[in-house]
Amino acid sequence: MTFAFKPFDEMTPDDYANLGLRCGLEIHQQLLTRRKLFCHCPAGRYRQEYDAEVLRHMRPTLSELGEVDPTALMEKKTRKNIYYRLHQETVCTYEFDDASPFFPDEQAIDISLEIVLLLHLHLVGELHIARKQYLDGSIPAGFQRTALLGVEGWIPYRDRRIAITHASLEEDSCREVSDVGHDRVWLTDRLGMPLLEMVTAPELHTPQEAAEAAQLLRLLTRSTGKVRTGPGAARQDVNVSIRGGTRVEIKGVAQIKRIPLLVYNEARRQCALLSIRDQLAARGLRDGNVDWSAHDVTRTVTKTSYPPIQAALARGHQVRAVVLRGFAGLLNHPTQEQTTFGKEFSDRVRVIACQTERPNLLHSDAGSEFLSVRQWKELRRRTETHDQDALVLVWGEPADVILAGQEIAIRAQEATLGVPSDTRQALADGTTGFERVLPGPERMYPDTDLPPIVVEDERVDRIRRTLPLPIWERRDRLAKLGLAPAAIDRLCLSARAGIFERVVGELGIDPVFAASILVERFRAWSRRGLRPEALTDDELYAVFQGHRDFTISREGVRQALFGALLRRTGAGAAHSPVVAGPSGCASVPRDDADCARLIDGVMRSSGARRFATRAARQRFLMGQLMPFMNGGVDGRRLSELLQARLGLVPADSARERTAP
Amino acid sequence: MTPPSLEGYRGPARAVLERFNVGVWDDVGVECTGGRFHGLILPRSEVADDRHVVLKLSSGYNFGVRASKITHVTRLGHRDVQYRIAEKQFPINASRPQVLLLGTGGTIASRLDYRTGAVVPAFSPGELYSSVPELAELCNLRTENLFSVFSENIGPQHYIPLARRIADEIAAGVDGIVIGHGTDTMHHTAALLTFMVQNPPVPIVMVGSQRSADRPSSDAAVNLINAVRTAATGNIAEVLVCMLGPTSDEYGLLHRGTRVRKMHSSYRSTFRTIGDIPVALVDPGGIRFLRDDYPRRRRDRHCTLNTAFEERVTLLYCYPNMQPDMVDALVERGYRGIVLAGTGLGHVNRPLHPALRRAAERGVHLYMTTQTLWGFVNMYVYETGRELMDLGVVPLGNMLPEVAYMKLCWTLGQTDDREQARRIMLSRVCDEITNREPYHGYLVFQGAIPEVQEFLRKVKR
C-alpha cells in the first residue's frame, strides 16, 4: 500500500476515502437505575476504599459451538493473579461470583427497550442471557452476562442513515486499579451496573464522522433522562479498518473528542503495517512463515551497562535473544506518532508475558545507543544472526521470557499477514496500545442460571406510548424555533428539556428566552455553586406563567429564580441585596393571610421602592413572589392581592373575583 | 433427506419450523411482522415456553423470536455442530503414581445441554488432560464414569457399587482414588464411604465444584488438581473431601469424611469441617498437614469392605409445635431408624414424647443429634433430655445429623438388635464422634466486628 500520510489536521475526507477508512462504534451507556442489573446492590456508588480482597485465576472454556476463543487462549498464557477489592456497601456475593444471579432489574429492561425503540431496532421476542467471556479478570465470573435486545436499526446522520446492527443489555465490568507483572487488581464497585451497548455498522468514513455519530448516540440516550452521566458513565469502543487492513477495536474511549485522533492514528498504523507486510513479502517472508530462534544469552550480556538488563541480571533473571530472520531495519518503521513497529512486540510481551515494566525489550534496530557495537556483535555471533536479521532481547523470569520469545515470533508471523485483529487501548497521546487479541463470537454461550425473558407486546406498547421525541427530530424542531446549535445540544442533554417544551408549547414563552434561562442561566448558576436542580419543574412553570400573565420582566424571571436558588442553597444572607427574599415567610402561603404576610415581607426587604412606577414595582415584586407559590395559593390570586396592595386595583374587586 | 431436527420445540414454535421445513442448526432468514432476523436455529430448552424460536446471531448472541410473528423462514444453510472438549491422549509416565478418577456426576467436569439448558457432566482422561493439563504432572490418570446423577439423586444403588469398586481398585494396586461428586450431598457420601471402606491403605478423595466447569472462574480445575495431588502423593489413607478453603483460588482443604458439611448454597468455600479442624491444606506447593492423628498411606492392599445399607431410615429435623403423628406415620410406614436433629442440646417438644415411646416399643431405633451442628448433644442437663433417653433415644455426642443418618443406614443394614446397633453407632470408625472439641473447632465469624474486618482486609479468604 502506498499512501503518504499527512498530519492529522491536513487530512481530507478524500484522503480517508482513498485509504478506505471504515469505522464503527460500540457505545456503552450506563442506565440510571436504583439497583444493579443482576443483584440488589445499589447502582452508581463509587469508592476507592475496600473491606476485603479475593484472589482468582481464569481458565478459558469452550463455547457451545465447541471452539475455544482466541482471546481466551491468550489470557491463559498470561497466568495472572487477579485480585478483587470488595466494599460491603457496593457488592454482594453475586459480584464476586459466589452466588447465582437474581432476576434482572425491570427498570433497566424498560429503559433499554425505550432506547432500542428510538434506534428503530427490531425487537427480539425473548431475551436470552448470554455469557460473554472476559478472561482479563474485569468480571470475576470470567464472563459478562448480556442479552440481545434488538437488531438492524438506524439513526439519521447528515443525509443518510447509519445502521445500528444491534443493541444489548449487559452488566458493567470492574474498574482496574493496577496491572503489574503477574498481578492485576480490580475495584468491584462499578461491576454489575446496567449498561446498554449500541453497535453501529462500519459506515463512518472519517474520524470526524465517527465522533459526530458518537455524539448523536450520546445525545439520544441522554435525552431520555434515564441514563447516567458523569465520568465513565458512557464509554465508546471504536472499530477501525482501512482497505486491506483488519477490524481493530479501540477500547474504552471515555471522551468523544478523543475519537478523531485515535482513529487517525489507527488508520496510520494499519497503513504502516501493510507497508511492512509488503516489504517482508519483497524479502520473501509471507503467509505467516518466519524463521526464528530464541537463545539464552544471559551470560553474553553480563558486562552490559544498559540499566534494565543490569537490573534483571541483579535479580537473577534470564536474558533471551530472539532472532527474526530477514527483519532487519523494520522494527524502527514508524507506525503511529512517535511510535515504531518495535512497540508492537513490546506491547505483546507486556500483556502476554506479563513484563509490565518498561522498557521490556531491546532490539537491534535501536542501534548502539543502549548496547555497544561490540556487545551487539558478540550477541549476533553467539546467536548466528546475520545483517539482514533482527535481534530482540527480552529479560525476566525464565518462564516469562520463554513465553515472551514465543510471542515475539507470533507477532512477527502476523506481520507477514498484515494487520492482526487486536483490541487496543486508547492512550492519552492519541495512539493505541495492544490490549488483547480481538475476541470472536466463540466467546458467547448461554447462561444457564436464568431462564429466557419474554418481551411481552403489552410492555413494548406501554413504552412506545410514552416514547420521547427522538433527538434528531427534537434538534430539528429546536433549530426551527431559532435556537443556536450549542443551545440545542445543551438543551437536549439537559434534564429541563421537558419543562422547556411545556413553557414554550403551553405558555407561548419565547423559546430563545426560555432556553437562555433553562440552559445558559442554569449553567452560570451551577458554576457559582448554586443548585438549579433544586427548583422543581412546577416552580419553573409557575415563574414562566407569571412572566406571561403578569408581565414580569425577563429580568424579573432571572431574579426570582436566582433568589429562590440562593435561599435554597443557604447562601442567601451574603447575597441579600440582589434577591432580598422576604424574611419570616419561609412557609408556603396557603391563604390570603399568608399571601398578605408574604407580600409585606417582600415589599419591606426587596428594595422595590427603587422602581419608579407602581406597574414596574408590581412586575418586580411578582417575580420575587413566584418562587414561594410552590404548591400553595395559585399565582393569579397572589397577583391580585399584590395589585390590590399596590393600589393598582381595588381590594374589593380582588375579593370579588375569588368569591366562589 | 432426513427431516430437520426440532429438538426441544413444541406447540406453535414447532409448527412454524415444520411449516417452513427448517430445523435445529439451520442457518435461516426469518421474516417477522416486526422486522427481519438472520441466524442459526438453536435447540429449545424443554422447560422453556412453546411460543419462541431460538436463533443465534453471527455475533454469538442468542435470542427468541415470537413464533406468532414469523411470516416466512428461508433456509440459507446448515451447520453441524458438536460440542466436544478436545480430547488429547493423556501422557503416561511409569514413574508417576496411578490415580483413578471415578465420576458420579456433578460439575467437576461438564458441558452444556441444549434440551434442558443445563450443565451436564462429561469427562475422560483425554478431555480432562486438554482442559486441565496440570494433572499429567501429578499422576497417570484413569477415569471411569460410574454414573451420571445429580448428587441429590444418589442412593444405595450408587453407594454400594462405588464402595465395591474402590475396594477392588485398592486390591488391584491403585495409588489413590479421586471421586468426582456433586457438592450437595458430597458429605453424605463421604461419611458413608468412611464406614463402608474402612482402613484403606490409600487416600480416597472426594471432589466437586461450586461453579460449573464451563465457566472461566470455575473452581473445578483447582479442586481437581488439589484432589489428584492428594490422591497421588498424600501420605494419608482415609476418606477425605477436597475443596477450596477460601473463596480465593489459594489452597484446598482436606476435610475428614465424617466431619465435613456443605455450609453455603453457592460459595466456593462451602465445605467446612464442623466441630474440629481440617486435616490439611493442599496447594501447588504440596500438602501441609494441620494435625497428626491421621492414618498414613500403606503399601499393603487391604481394606475392610462393609456395604450394608438399610433404606428405611430417616432424619427428622425438630421444631417447635412438631406434631406427634409425624413420628407415628413413619413407624406405620415401616421405618426402622430415626435420627432426630434435635434443638439445642438434643431436645424435642414434649407432645412428641409419647409418639417416640410408641416408636421405640415397636422396635424403631432412635438417635439424637443436634441441629446446631456445632457442639455435643447433652441430654442430662434438662429433664426433658433424660425423659427422652428413658424412652430409648440414644444421644450421639457431636456426630453431625447427616453423618448419623448415613451411619444408621449402614448399621441397621447389619443388625436389627437394639444393643448391637447401639454399640456400632457409638463405636468410632473415624472421628464421627470426637471426644474433644478444640477451641478453634467452632469459628463462625461475624462481619462488621472491627477485628474481623481487620482480618478480612488482610487475608484473602
Interface residues (C-beta under 8 A of the other chain):
Chain A: Y50 D51 A52 E53 V54 L55 R56 H57 M58 R59 P60 T61 L62 S63 E64 L65 G66 V68 A72 Y83 Q88 T93 F96 D97 D98 A99 S100 H122 L123 V124 G125 E126 L127 H128 A130 R131 K132 Q133 Y134 L135 P140 A141 G142 F143 T146 A147 L148 V151 E152 T165 H166 S168 G440 P441 E442 R443 M444 Y445 P446 T448 P451 P452 V454
Chain B: C32 G34 G35 R36 F37 S45 V47 A48 D49 R51 H52 V54 L57 S58 S59 G60 Y61 N62 F63 G64 V65 R66 K69 V81 Q82 Y83 R84 I85 A86 R111 L112 Y114 G117 A118 V119 S131 Q210 R211 S212 A213 D214 R215 P216 S217 S218 A221 V222 P246 T247 S248 D249 E250 H264 S265 S266 Y267 R268 G447 A448 Q453 L456 R457 K460 R461
